[in-house]
Amino acid sequence: MKQVRQVLLLLGLLTLIMPSSRLLAAAEGAALAQLHQANKVTCADCHGKGKKVVVDDSERGVNQRCINCHGNLDVLAVKDKGHIKPHQSHLGEINCTACHRGHEQSVAYCNGCHSFNLPMPGGNAAKKDQQPARKPAKTRIETTDLVVIGAGAAGMTAAITAHDAGVKVIVLEKQPITGGNSMLAAGGMNAAETRFQQAKGIKDSVDLMYQDTMKGGKNTNDPELAMILAKNSAASVDWLTSIGADISDVGRMAGASANRTHRPTGGAAVGAHIANVLKQNALDRKMDVRVNSKVVRIISDKQGRVTGVQVQGKHSGLYTIKAKAVVLTAGGFSNNPEQVAYYRPEFKGMTTSNQPGATGDGMLLGDQAGGELQDMKEIQIHPTVAAGSRILITEAVRGNGAILVNREGKRFVNELTTRDKASEATLAQTGKSAFLIFDEGIRKSLKQIDGYFHLELVKEGATPQQLATVLGMPPEVLAQTIETYNQAVDAKNDAELKRSDLPRALRTAKYYAIEVKPGVHYTMGGLKITPAAQVVAKNGKPMPGFFAAGEVTGGVHGANRLGGNSISETITFGRIAGASAVKLVKGGK
């Protein structure tokens, strides 16, 4: 009874400071607020004093109060038990409220991709969709120069580019954190004729990157966009470096004819690093970046010119932002199983490596606004998603020398062929899976691999025979497979499967394996854009005031994207979209 009275007292207090429309959310899951009240923490302690409580959609004030009491993520990470430390991850500095919610059940945000057993006060480890925001009695109207929809690498790049040119920008992100799918990018960023390649004596060219991109896309790419990707790639590397990114390490990924995949020193994951660099740059510039803010409509005038957006804020409800230009960078739809199955029925039920927000909202917004969609059936499955999980095993592991073997212990595909061919070959094997095999030498060559051990995805053996026994395959067959591959490395000639890049032999104990299966990874289709990143309308004409970049667009990759080209695309076309928007805003046309 005492506990019931506490809840009723809390709800009574909330009645005084909360709109009645929010009481249902409080009643449904007042667990965390209830725990705080039990410790004599009042509503005002979390929400501040005043007649009217105002919580912005990004929940900055509440988050700061959490830190004031409990410490920041670094402090809490020290207290985490076990080897999985939820307060220390590739997501960087995120709001406490991304996981810990006051008036509804708390959830572990990382379980949108992982399946960790992470019980927490006031909630559990299960993923739960965000509560829909309530529409206030009156809607407000804001005004800015430029709205950017989506806070992944393309969106943040466009926003920083425009801001640095003197344009007022508002960035809107529907998820509770920034980073988008770019946060999960692992292998690297393709670029040709860079200073880092030159320093290492790597021979490459813009034309060769263009040819590789077209070949990988089965020559269905928009040639002009593919050339822009290649021609501007070195400048994009320079731009990232100028704002604090480290992408000085250079390796190779599937479909490339030269080492052109740029990543942090030691081969660390590129996406989280770049996403956090972009986020820090936005913070340093005091830019207006709003999370928990979903765009529900792109607004146009009678002449078809895009003039703003309508936003559904988690706390502020429905409001309008009038703008001189809009840049759409809301990503793809690989985490929308219904939409994937609609375009490609054969992929129904397949897992995905994407983050929870990759649901295709941006494409729908662009379509409804009058933009033309292209290549929507071109959906890429990645051959190496860890079996039983949604964890992508980066292509860089194969690029550094790992091989793929089937359950019979034999290689069956050129490990550096394009993703579609490697996936097709894997699905043809027993169990529709394969094993990624590497040794201690490869492990030490790529920092990202340590994370797979951390996540307990790796099997090991002191010898190839012992590893085979652990995997349940013929020991002598696997040993012979590895020896044949080593001989190919020595001879610099893979007579068996014609792999051209053979960086190192597998001779350093221990020996390791990760079981992998293909998973939905990337959507090549999207809104059609011009070389200036302007969205093309269904009538074939560019849409005034409307630009787009990143995975929400189509044309750059054709029928199949090469590994390393996605981050390159987001930065290159993000910069172009930002610059094009600046030109329009300042020119007034």
C-alpha positions as CSV (number, residue, x, y, z in Angstrom):
1,M,0.0,0.0,0.0
2,K,2.9,2.4,0.8
3,Q,4.3,1.8,-2.7
4,V,0.8,2.5,-4.3
5,R,0.5,5.7,-2.2
6,Q,4.0,6.8,-3.5
7,V,2.9,6.3,-7.1
8,L,-0.4,8.2,-6.5
9,L,1.5,11.0,-4.8
10,L,3.9,11.2,-7.7
11,L,1.1,11.3,-10.2
12,G,-0.5,14.0,-8.1
13,L,2.6,16.1,-8.3
14,L,2.9,15.5,-12.0
15,T,-0.7,16.7,-12.5
16,L,0.4,20.1,-11.3
17,I,3.3,20.4,-13.7
18,M,2.5,18.1,-16.7
19,P,-0.3,18.4,-19.3
20,S,-3.0,15.9,-18.7
21,S,-2.2,14.3,-22.1
22,R,1.1,13.0,-20.7
23,L,-0.4,11.3,-17.6
24,L,-1.0,8.1,-19.5
25,A,2.8,7.8,-20.2
26,A,3.5,8.5,-16.5
27,A,1.0,5.9,-15.3
28,E,2.3,3.3,-17.8
29,G,5.8,3.3,-16.6
30,A,6.7,5.6,-13.7
31,A,9.3,3.2,-12.5
32,L,12.4,5.4,-12.8
33,A,10.6,8.5,-11.5
34,Q,9.2,6.3,-8.7
35,L,12.7,5.1,-7.8
36,H,13.9,8.7,-7.7
37,Q,11.0,9.8,-5.4
38,A,11.9,6.9,-3.0
39,N,15.3,8.6,-2.7
40,K,13.6,11.9,-2.0
41,V,14.3,13.3,-5.4
42,T,11.4,15.5,-6.5
43,C,10.1,16.4,-10.0
44,A,11.8,19.8,-9.7
45,D,15.2,18.1,-9.1
46,C,15.0,16.5,-12.5
47,H,13.0,19.0,-14.5
48,G,13.8,22.3,-12.9
49,K,11.7,24.7,-10.9
50,G,8.9,26.9,-12.3
51,K,5.2,26.9,-13.0
52,K,5.6,25.2,-16.4
53,V,8.0,22.4,-17.0
54,V,9.7,22.6,-20.4
55,V,11.7,19.6,-21.6
56,D,13.3,20.2,-25.0
57,D,13.2,17.3,-27.5
58,S,16.9,16.6,-27.2
59,E,16.4,16.4,-23.4
60,R,19.7,18.3,-22.7
61,G,18.6,19.7,-19.3
62,V,17.4,16.4,-17.9
63,N,20.6,14.7,-19.2
64,Q,22.8,17.3,-17.5
65,R,21.0,16.7,-14.2
66,C,21.6,13.0,-14.6
67,I,25.3,13.7,-15.0
68,N,25.3,16.0,-12.0
69,C,24.1,13.2,-9.7
70,H,25.6,10.1,-11.3
71,G,28.6,11.2,-13.2
72,N,29.3,11.1,-17.0
73,L,29.7,8.0,-19.1
74,D,33.4,7.6,-18.3
75,V,32.7,7.6,-14.6
76,L,29.9,5.1,-14.9
77,A,31.9,2.8,-17.2
78,V,34.3,2.2,-14.4
79,K,31.4,0.9,-12.3
80,D,30.0,-1.4,-15.0
81,K,30.3,-5.1,-14.2
82,G,31.4,-7.7,-16.6
83,H,33.3,-7.3,-19.9
84,I,30.4,-5.6,-21.7
85,K,30.4,-2.0,-20.6
86,P,27.2,-0.3,-21.8
87,H,28.5,3.2,-20.8
88,Q,31.6,2.8,-23.0
89,S,30.9,2.1,-26.6
90,H,31.3,3.2,-30.2
91,L,28.2,5.4,-29.8
92,G,30.4,8.0,-27.9
93,E,28.8,10.6,-25.6
94,I,25.1,10.1,-25.8
95,N,22.3,11.4,-23.6
96,C,21.5,9.3,-20.5
97,T,17.9,9.6,-21.7
98,A,18.6,7.5,-24.8
99,C,18.4,4.5,-22.5
100,H,17.1,5.8,-19.1
101,R,13.6,7.1,-19.3
102,G,11.7,8.8,-16.5
103,H,8.1,8.1,-17.2
104,E,8.1,5.0,-19.3
105,Q,10.1,1.8,-19.3
106,S,13.8,2.3,-19.7
107,V,15.5,0.3,-22.5
108,A,19.1,-0.4,-23.6
109,Y,19.5,1.5,-26.8
110,C,22.4,-0.8,-27.9
111,N,19.9,-3.7,-28.0
112,G,18.5,-2.2,-31.2
113,C,21.5,-4.0,-32.8
114,H,22.8,-6.3,-30.1
115,S,21.2,-8.8,-27.7
116,F,22.9,-8.0,-24.4
117,N,21.5,-9.0,-21.1
118,L,21.6,-5.6,-19.5
119,P,19.0,-5.2,-16.8
120,M,18.7,-1.6,-15.5
121,P,16.8,0.2,-12.8
122,G,13.4,1.2,-14.0
123,G,13.4,-1.0,-17.1
124,N,14.8,-4.0,-18.8
125,A,17.1,-5.0,-21.7
126,A,14.3,-5.3,-24.3
127,K,14.0,-2.9,-27.2
128,K,10.8,-0.8,-27.2
129,D,9.7,1.8,-29.8
130,Q,9.7,5.4,-28.7
131,Q,6.4,6.7,-27.4
132,P,4.7,8.9,-30.0
133,A,4.7,12.6,-29.1
134,R,1.5,14.3,-28.2
135,K,0.2,17.2,-30.4
136,P,0.0,20.4,-28.3
137,A,-3.0,22.7,-28.4
138,K,-1.1,25.2,-30.5
139,T,1.7,24.6,-33.0
140,R,4.6,26.9,-33.3
141,I,6.5,28.2,-36.4
142,E,10.2,28.7,-36.6
143,T,12.4,30.2,-39.3
144,T,15.9,29.3,-40.5
145,D,18.0,29.4,-43.6
146,L,18.5,25.6,-44.0
147,V,17.0,22.4,-42.5
148,V,19.0,19.2,-42.6
149,I,17.0,16.0,-42.1
150,G,19.1,13.2,-40.6
151,A,22.2,13.5,-38.5
152,G,24.4,10.8,-40.0
153,A,27.7,11.5,-41.7
154,A,26.0,13.0,-44.8
155,G,23.7,15.3,-42.8
156,M,26.4,16.5,-40.4
157,T,28.8,17.1,-43.2
158,A,26.2,19.2,-45.1
159,A,25.3,21.1,-42.0
160,I,28.9,21.9,-41.0
161,T,29.6,23.0,-44.6
162,A,26.7,25.3,-44.7
163,H,27.3,26.7,-41.2
164,D,30.9,27.5,-42.0
165,A,29.7,29.5,-45.0
166,G,27.5,31.6,-42.7
167,V,24.2,29.9,-43.1
168,K,21.8,29.4,-40.2
169,V,21.2,25.6,-39.9
170,I,18.8,23.3,-37.9
171,V,19.6,19.6,-38.0
172,L,16.7,17.2,-37.2
173,E,17.3,13.6,-36.2
174,K,14.4,11.2,-35.3
175,Q,16.6,8.9,-33.2
176,P,17.7,9.8,-29.7
177,I,21.3,9.8,-30.9
178,T,23.2,11.2,-33.9
179,G,25.4,9.1,-36.2
180,G,22.8,7.1,-38.2
181,N,24.1,4.1,-40.1
182,S,27.4,5.9,-40.6
183,M,28.1,5.1,-36.9
184,L,28.2,1.4,-37.8
185,A,30.5,1.7,-40.8
186,A,33.5,-0.5,-40.2
187,G,35.9,-1.1,-43.2
188,G,36.9,2.4,-44.3
189,M,36.5,5.2,-46.8
190,N,37.5,4.8,-50.4
191,A,39.5,7.6,-52.0
192,A,42.0,7.8,-54.8
193,E,45.1,9.9,-55.3
194,T,45.3,10.9,-51.6
195,R,48.3,12.1,-49.7
196,F,48.2,9.0,-47.5
197,Q,48.4,6.7,-50.5
198,Q,51.3,8.8,-51.9
199,A,53.1,8.6,-48.6
200,K,52.9,4.8,-48.7
201,G,53.8,4.5,-52.4
202,I,50.4,3.2,-53.4
203,K,49.6,3.7,-57.1
204,D,46.0,4.6,-57.7
205,S,44.0,7.0,-59.9
206,V,40.6,8.7,-60.0
207,D,39.9,6.9,-63.3
208,L,40.7,3.5,-61.7
209,M,38.3,4.2,-58.7
210,Y,35.6,5.3,-61.2
211,Q,36.1,2.1,-63.3
212,D,35.9,-0.1,-60.1
213,T,32.8,1.7,-59.0
214,M,31.1,1.3,-62.3
215,K,32.1,-2.4,-62.6
216,G,30.9,-3.1,-59.1
217,G,27.6,-1.5,-59.9
218,K,27.3,-3.6,-63.0
219,N,27.5,-0.4,-65.1
220,T,24.0,0.7,-64.1
221,N,25.4,3.6,-62.0
222,D,24.8,7.2,-63.1
223,P,28.3,7.7,-64.7
224,E,28.4,11.4,-63.8
225,L,27.7,10.8,-60.1
226,A,30.2,7.9,-60.0
227,M,32.9,10.2,-61.5
228,I,32.1,12.9,-58.9
229,L,32.5,10.3,-56.2
230,A,35.9,9.3,-57.4
231,K,37.1,12.8,-58.5
232,N,36.2,14.4,-55.1
233,S,37.3,11.6,-52.8
234,A,40.8,12.9,-52.0
235,A,39.4,16.3,-51.2
236,S,36.9,14.7,-48.9
237,V,39.7,12.9,-47.1
238,D,41.5,16.2,-46.8
239,W,38.4,17.9,-45.4
240,L,37.8,15.2,-42.8
241,T,41.5,15.4,-41.8
242,S,41.2,19.2,-41.5
243,I,38.4,18.9,-38.9
244,G,40.2,16.4,-36.8
245,A,39.6,12.9,-38.3
246,D,42.4,10.3,-38.5
247,I,42.0,8.3,-41.7
248,S,45.7,7.8,-42.4
249,D,45.7,4.0,-42.5
250,V,45.1,2.5,-46.0
251,G,43.9,-1.0,-46.8
252,R,41.8,-2.7,-49.5
253,M,38.2,-3.9,-49.7
254,A,36.4,-6.1,-52.1
255,G,36.1,-4.9,-55.7
256,A,39.0,-2.4,-55.5
257,S,42.0,-2.6,-57.8
258,A,44.3,-0.8,-55.4
259,N,44.7,-0.1,-51.7
260,R,42.4,2.9,-51.3
261,T,40.3,2.2,-48.2
262,H,41.2,4.9,-45.6
263,R,40.6,4.3,-41.9
264,P,42.0,5.3,-38.5
265,T,45.5,4.3,-37.4
266,G,45.8,0.6,-36.7
267,G,42.7,-0.2,-38.7
268,A,40.0,0.9,-36.2
269,A,36.4,1.2,-37.3
270,V,36.0,4.3,-39.5
271,G,32.3,5.1,-38.9
272,A,32.2,5.6,-35.2
273,H,35.3,7.7,-35.4
274,I,34.0,10.0,-38.2
275,A,30.6,10.3,-36.6
276,N,32.0,11.4,-33.3
277,V,34.4,13.9,-35.0
278,L,31.4,15.4,-36.9
279,K,29.4,15.5,-33.7
280,Q,32.2,17.3,-31.8
281,N,32.6,19.8,-34.6
282,A,28.9,20.6,-34.4
283,L,29.2,21.0,-30.7
284,D,32.2,23.2,-31.0
285,R,30.3,25.4,-33.4
286,K,27.2,25.4,-31.1
287,M,25.0,24.3,-34.0
288,D,21.3,23.6,-33.5
289,V,21.2,19.7,-33.6
290,R,17.9,18.2,-32.4
291,V,17.4,14.6,-31.6
292,N,14.0,12.9,-31.0
293,S,12.7,15.1,-33.8
294,K,11.0,13.3,-36.6
295,V,10.2,15.2,-39.8
296,V,6.7,14.1,-41.0
297,R,6.2,16.3,-44.0
298,I,8.3,18.4,-46.4
299,I,6.5,21.6,-47.2
300,S,6.3,23.1,-50.7
301,D,4.7,26.2,-52.1
302,K,2.3,26.3,-55.2
303,Q,5.3,26.7,-57.5
304,G,6.8,23.4,-56.2
305,R,9.6,25.1,-54.3
306,V,10.5,23.4,-51.0
307,T,9.9,25.9,-48.2
308,G,10.3,24.0,-45.0
309,V,9.3,21.0,-42.9
310,Q,6.8,19.8,-40.4
311,V,8.3,18.2,-37.3
312,Q,7.0,15.9,-34.6
313,G,9.1,16.5,-31.5
314,K,9.1,14.0,-28.7
315,H,8.1,16.6,-26.2
316,S,7.3,19.7,-28.2
317,G,4.8,18.0,-30.4
318,L,4.0,19.1,-33.9
319,Y,5.6,22.3,-35.3
320,T,6.7,23.9,-38.5
321,I,10.1,25.2,-39.6
322,K,10.2,27.6,-42.5
323,A,13.4,27.4,-44.5
324,K,15.0,28.7,-47.7
325,A,16.3,25.2,-48.4
326,V,16.1,21.6,-47.2
327,V,18.8,18.9,-47.4
328,L,17.5,15.3,-46.9
329,T,20.0,12.8,-45.6
330,A,17.7,10.4,-43.8
331,G,19.4,7.1,-44.9
332,G,18.1,3.9,-46.4
333,F,15.5,1.2,-45.5
334,S,17.5,-2.0,-44.7
335,N,15.9,-2.1,-41.2
336,N,12.4,-2.0,-42.7
337,P,11.7,-5.7,-43.3
338,E,8.3,-5.1,-44.9
339,Q,9.8,-2.7,-47.4
340,V,12.8,-4.9,-48.2
341,A,10.4,-7.9,-48.8
342,Y,8.2,-5.7,-51.0
343,Y,11.0,-4.9,-53.4
344,R,12.9,-8.2,-53.0
345,P,10.7,-11.1,-51.7
346,E,13.7,-13.5,-51.7
347,F,15.2,-11.4,-48.8
348,K,12.1,-11.9,-46.6
349,G,13.1,-12.9,-43.1
350,M,16.8,-12.1,-43.6
351,T,18.6,-10.3,-40.7
352,T,20.0,-6.8,-41.2
353,S,23.2,-5.2,-40.0
354,N,21.6,-1.7,-39.8
355,Q,20.7,0.5,-36.9
356,P,17.0,0.9,-35.7
357,G,16.4,4.2,-37.6
358,A,17.1,2.8,-41.1
359,T,13.5,2.5,-42.0
360,G,13.2,4.5,-45.2
361,D,11.3,7.5,-43.8
362,G,13.3,9.9,-45.9
363,M,12.6,8.2,-49.2
364,L,8.9,8.3,-48.4
365,L,9.1,12.0,-47.5
366,G,10.9,12.8,-50.7
367,D,8.5,10.8,-52.8
368,Q,5.5,12.5,-51.2
369,A,7.1,15.9,-51.8
370,G,7.3,15.0,-55.5
371,G,10.8,13.6,-55.9
372,E,11.6,10.7,-58.3
373,L,12.7,7.4,-56.9
374,Q,15.1,5.1,-58.7
375,D,16.8,1.7,-58.4
376,M,14.6,0.8,-55.4
377,K,15.0,-3.0,-56.0
378,E,18.8,-2.7,-55.8
379,I,19.3,-4.0,-52.2
380,Q,22.7,-5.2,-51.1
381,I,23.2,-8.2,-48.8
382,H,26.5,-8.4,-47.0
383,P,28.2,-11.8,-46.9
384,T,29.7,-11.5,-43.4
385,V,27.2,-10.8,-40.7
386,A,28.0,-12.9,-37.6
387,A,25.7,-15.8,-37.5
388,G,23.0,-15.5,-34.8
389,S,23.5,-11.7,-34.5
390,R,23.3,-8.4,-36.4
391,I,27.0,-7.7,-36.0
392,L,28.7,-6.9,-39.3
393,I,32.2,-8.5,-39.6
394,T,34.0,-5.8,-41.6
395,E,35.2,-6.6,-45.1
396,A,38.6,-5.3,-43.9
397,V,39.2,-8.6,-42.2
398,R,39.2,-10.3,-45.6
399,G,41.1,-7.4,-47.1
400,N,43.8,-8.0,-44.5
401,G,44.1,-11.7,-45.6
402,A,41.3,-13.8,-44.0
403,I,39.7,-16.6,-46.0
404,L,36.1,-18.0,-46.3
405,V,35.6,-21.7,-45.9
406,N,32.5,-23.8,-45.9
407,R,31.4,-26.5,-43.4
408,E,33.5,-29.0,-45.3
409,G,36.6,-27.0,-44.6
410,K,37.2,-25.7,-48.2
411,R,37.5,-22.3,-49.8
412,F,34.6,-21.7,-52.2
413,V,34.9,-18.1,-53.4
414,N,37.3,-15.3,-54.1
415,E,37.1,-13.4,-50.7
416,L,37.5,-10.1,-52.4
417,T,34.9,-10.4,-55.1
418,T,32.0,-8.1,-54.9
419,R,29.5,-8.4,-52.0
420,D,26.7,-9.7,-54.2
421,K,28.8,-12.6,-55.6
422,A,30.3,-13.5,-52.2
423,S,26.8,-13.5,-50.6
424,E,25.4,-15.7,-53.4
425,A,28.2,-18.1,-53.1
426,T,27.8,-18.3,-49.3
427,L,24.0,-19.0,-49.6
428,A,24.9,-21.9,-51.9
429,Q,26.9,-23.7,-49.1
430,T,25.7,-26.2,-46.6
431,G,23.8,-24.4,-43.9
432,K,23.8,-21.2,-46.0
433,S,26.7,-19.9,-43.9
434,A,30.5,-20.0,-43.9
435,F,33.4,-19.5,-41.6
436,L,35.8,-16.5,-41.7
437,I,39.3,-18.0,-41.0
438,F,42.2,-15.8,-39.8
439,D,45.3,-16.1,-37.6
440,E,47.1,-14.1,-34.9
441,G,48.9,-12.1,-37.6
442,I,45.7,-10.9,-39.1
443,R,44.2,-10.2,-35.7
444,K,47.1,-7.9,-34.8
445,S,46.9,-6.2,-38.2
446,L,43.4,-4.8,-37.6
447,K,42.3,-3.2,-34.4
448,Q,38.6,-3.8,-35.1
449,I,39.0,-7.6,-34.7
450,D,39.4,-7.2,-30.9
451,G,35.8,-6.1,-30.7
452,Y,34.6,-9.5,-32.1
453,F,36.5,-11.3,-29.3
454,H,34.9,-8.8,-26.9
455,L,31.5,-9.8,-28.2
456,E,32.3,-13.5,-27.9
457,L,31.9,-14.2,-31.6
458,V,35.2,-15.9,-32.2
459,K,36.2,-19.6,-32.0
460,E,39.9,-20.6,-31.7
461,G,42.4,-23.4,-31.9
462,A,46.2,-23.7,-31.4
463,T,46.5,-25.3,-34.8
464,P,44.3,-25.5,-37.9
465,Q,43.4,-29.0,-37.0
466,Q,42.3,-28.0,-33.5
467,L,40.2,-25.1,-34.9
468,A,38.6,-27.5,-37.4
469,T,37.6,-29.9,-34.5
470,V,36.0,-27.0,-32.6
471,L,34.0,-26.1,-35.8
472,G,33.0,-29.7,-36.5
473,M,34.7,-29.9,-39.8
474,P,37.4,-32.4,-41.1
475,P,40.7,-31.4,-39.5
476,E,43.0,-32.4,-42.3
477,V,40.8,-30.7,-44.9
478,L,41.0,-27.3,-43.2
479,A,44.7,-27.7,-42.6
480,Q,45.2,-28.5,-46.3
481,T,43.0,-25.6,-47.3
482,I,45.1,-23.2,-45.3
483,E,48.4,-24.6,-46.6
484,T,47.2,-24.3,-50.2
485,Y,46.3,-20.7,-49.6
486,N,49.6,-20.0,-47.9
487,Q,51.4,-21.5,-51.0
488,A,49.3,-19.2,-53.2
489,V,50.5,-16.2,-51.1
490,D,54.1,-17.3,-51.4
491,A,53.7,-17.7,-55.2
492,K,51.6,-14.5,-55.4
493,N,49.2,-16.5,-57.5
494,D,45.8,-17.9,-56.4
495,A,45.3,-20.5,-59.1
496,E,42.3,-21.9,-57.2
497,L,40.0,-18.8,-57.0
498,K,41.9,-16.0,-58.7
499,R,42.1,-13.7,-55.7
500,S,44.5,-10.9,-56.8
501,D,45.4,-9.3,-53.5
502,L,47.2,-11.8,-51.1
503,P,48.6,-9.6,-48.3
504,R,49.7,-12.3,-45.8
505,A,49.8,-16.0,-45.2
506,L,48.0,-17.7,-42.3
507,R,50.9,-19.2,-40.3
508,T,50.9,-17.5,-36.9
509,A,49.1,-19.4,-34.1
510,K,46.5,-19.1,-32.8
511,Y,43.9,-19.7,-35.5
512,Y,40.4,-18.2,-35.4
513,A,37.0,-18.5,-37.0
514,I,33.7,-16.5,-37.0
515,E,30.6,-18.1,-38.5
516,V,29.0,-15.7,-40.9
517,K,25.8,-15.4,-43.0
518,P,24.6,-12.9,-45.5
519,G,22.4,-10.1,-44.2
520,V,20.5,-7.1,-45.6
521,H,23.1,-4.3,-45.5
522,Y,22.5,-1.4,-47.9
523,T,19.9,0.0,-50.2
524,M,21.4,1.4,-53.4
525,G,18.1,3.0,-54.6
526,G,16.6,6.3,-53.5
527,L,15.8,9.8,-54.7
528,K,17.3,10.8,-58.0
529,I,19.7,13.8,-57.7
530,T,21.6,16.1,-60.1
531,P,25.4,16.5,-59.9
532,A,24.7,19.4,-57.6
533,A,22.8,17.1,-55.2
534,Q,19.5,18.7,-56.1
535,V,16.5,16.3,-55.9
536,V,14.9,15.6,-59.3
537,A,11.1,15.7,-59.5
538,K,8.9,13.1,-61.1
539,N,8.6,15.4,-64.1
540,G,12.4,15.2,-64.6
541,K,13.1,18.8,-63.4
542,P,15.3,19.7,-60.4
543,M,13.2,20.7,-57.4
544,P,13.9,24.3,-56.2
545,G,15.2,24.4,-52.6
546,F,15.5,20.6,-52.2
547,F,18.7,18.7,-51.9
548,A,19.7,15.2,-50.8
549,A,22.8,13.1,-50.1
550,G,23.8,9.7,-48.8
551,E,21.9,6.5,-48.7
552,V,18.6,8.3,-49.2
553,T,19.6,8.9,-52.8
554,G,20.1,6.6,-55.8
555,G,22.4,6.4,-58.8
556,V,25.8,6.5,-57.3
557,H,26.3,2.8,-56.7
558,G,24.1,1.2,-59.4
559,A,23.2,-2.4,-58.8
560,N,25.8,-3.1,-56.1
561,R,27.9,-0.8,-53.8
562,L,31.6,-1.5,-53.2
563,G,32.8,-1.6,-49.6
564,G,34.3,1.7,-48.6
565,N,32.3,3.8,-51.1
566,S,29.5,4.6,-48.7
567,I,31.4,6.8,-46.3
568,S,33.1,8.4,-49.3
569,E,29.7,9.1,-50.8
570,T,28.3,10.6,-47.6
571,I,31.2,13.1,-47.2
572,T,31.5,14.0,-50.8
573,F,27.8,14.5,-51.6
574,G,27.2,15.9,-48.1
575,R,29.7,18.6,-48.9
576,I,28.1,19.2,-52.3
577,A,24.6,19.3,-50.9
578,G,25.7,21.8,-48.2
579,A,27.5,24.0,-50.7
580,S,24.5,23.9,-53.1
581,A,22.1,24.9,-50.4
582,V,24.5,27.8,-49.4
583,K,24.5,29.0,-53.0
584,L,20.7,29.0,-53.1
585,V,20.3,30.6,-49.7
586,K,22.7,33.4,-50.4
587,G,21.6,33.9,-54.0
588,G,18.0,33.9,-53.1
589,K,17.0,31.7,-56.1
